[in-house]
Amino acid sequence: VVSCSEDRVGQNSVDGVPPSAISNVQIEPMPGGAKISYDLPEETDLSYVKCEYEFNGSRKEARSSIYKNYVTIEGLGEIKPCNFTLYLVDHSENASEPYESSFVPLEPPYQSIFKTITLEPDFGGVTIRWTNDSKVIIGAFLLAMDDDGEWNEYDLVYSTLEKGKYSIRGYNTDERLFGVRLIDQFGNTSDTLKSAAIPLYEKELDKKKFKNGYLLGDNNSVNGGRPLENIWDGDLNKIWHTNAATPFTPPQTFTIDLGLQAKLSRFLLYNRPDFSYGQHNIRYFEVWGTNELKHEYNDEYWRSGPWRDDWTLLGDFEVVKPSGLPVGQVTEDDRAAEKAGFEFMFEAGAGEFRYLRFVVKETWAKTSALHVNEVTIFGDDGVKDEN
């Protein structure tokens, strides 16, 4: 005999008796919310604590297991009273007598961060900085006004860094408005900070003036007839490849003579695409700059001496794989980022430089060789293009 009936999903009710109420409730306001602590009764038929709250006309709910003695409310976007009700719920979904109260949250993180934003003129646009002491995830809409007076969204970036720094670039030296608006993970948005700025002049530096600036200790070896000069020949089909059999150990260095002094803004690094995020492609590196070589190129000073004392550190960089996957695993987004070139910003206001020394701390496969496709450098060499 087969009997058909509806099967109940979940635990069957045990009784209709609600649990005792929560006691000794303590409220600790936090940025954008609160931590509400309490004591639970000495009973075994307990399932969870439910906290219903209302904010800006919207009703929401937070829950906590009975293995914790607190529940957290977060994501409140304003400093205004929040009413809440606590219930203790048992296995039969019976709710205890309610506990009602309210609190005023502290300033939400996105508002605190918004107050720290600064915009300063930079090459081709502005540089935007902010401080995120709590290191929460924050999104920033970067805005620029076009020549017709319309706001355009330049980018939307997300960050948890304590010191956020992003740039809006690609504009001429006409004064224009730039703006920033923040959004947090709960959808709260700030006002738009607007600032007028005159971008600094920027252009791609003339690679025809570049030369090998070899200094003792540099990995200047060549594999298969592919020399260092290939990284500024403008041909993305030709690479520089050092000799893996040459006894170089990290950090590996190479030096470029720009042929003139220039205020440097940024550069693009193109790694070898057929060994995507692998083999001898650069991953962690520094760039140092100077205008004067105080020792002969073959002086031991360049290999083991304190040459850094006479140079300026222009940046400590990492080539970031968008997917974050381990070495050997590559997505289409990873390949697209590699094809576009990895952009790095030099430290602003460092001055003018002629010589750049790259210090490669680690390749993707942690090898003692290098291969690089191309390096393109931007800045102001004092000569403005007619166009």
C-alpha positions, 0 to 999 in steps of 0.5 A: 500500500502506497500513501501520498502526502505532503512532506513537511520541510524543516523541524516539526513543532514541538510545543507552543510555549515561547522561551523566556525573554532576553535580559541584561541588554547592553548597546554599543553604538558603532560606525553605521550600526551597533553591537547589542549584547544580552544574556540568554536564559538557561533553557535548552529549547533555543534556536536564534535571536532575531533583531527587527529594526527600522531605519529611514522607513525601511524594516530590516532584520538581523539574526544571531545564533545562540552560540553568541551573546550579541547581534550586530546591526550595520549598514546604517547610512546616517547619524539618527535614531534607530529603533529595534526589537529583540526576540529569542526564538525556539525550535518551534519558532515561538518568540519570546516577549520583545525587548524594545529600545533604540540607539544612535549609530556613530558616523558611518565609514563612508561619511568619515572617508568622504571628509578626508578626500582631496583632489590635486592637479596631476598630469592629464587630470587630478589625483584623488586621495582619501584615508580609510582608517577602518579599512572597510570596502569603499567604492568611488565614482570618479567623475570629470566634466567634459567640454560640453559641461556634462558630467562623465563617469571616468571610473568606479574603483573599489578599495580597502586600503588605508590610504586610497590614491587614484587618478583621473587622466587623459585631459588637456590643460584647460581648467575643468571640474572633477568630482568624487562620490562614494558608495559603501557595500550597503548601497549608501552614497555620499554627496559629490565632492567637486573641485576645479583643477588645471591638469598638468601637461603630459605626453609620451616621452620620445623613445628615440632618445632612450638608450641603454644606461648599463651600470655594473650589476645590471642584467644586460645579458641577451638570449636569442638576439633579443636585447634590452633596446627592444623594450623601447622600440615600439614593437609589441612583437619583439621582446627583451630576453636575458640569458637564463644561464647567466648567473644573476640572482634577484634582485635583478636590475636594468637601467634606462637613459631617457636622453633628457630630463623630464618630470615623470608621471606614469609608465606602462609595462608590457610583459611577454604575453605568451608566458602570461603571468609566468616564467621570467615576466616581472611581478614585484619591482622598484623604480629609482631615478636620478639626474647624475651618475656620480660614479663610472658605469663599471664602478663596484658601487653600482653592484654592491655600494650604497647607490640608492642613497644618491637616487630617488625611489619613484615607486614600489610596484606589483603587477596584479593579476585581476583574477588572483588565480595561482601561477599557471591559471589565467582568465580572459580578463587577465589576458586583456589586462596584460594586453592593455599594459600595466599602468603604474604611477610615479610619485608626484612632485619628485622632480625631474629625472634622466636615468631610471633604474629598475630593481626587479625583486621577483618574477612570476616564476621566481627566476634569475632571468627577465623578459619584457615586451615594452616600456612606455613612459609619460611625463613632461620633458619641457617640449609641448607637442603642437597637437 
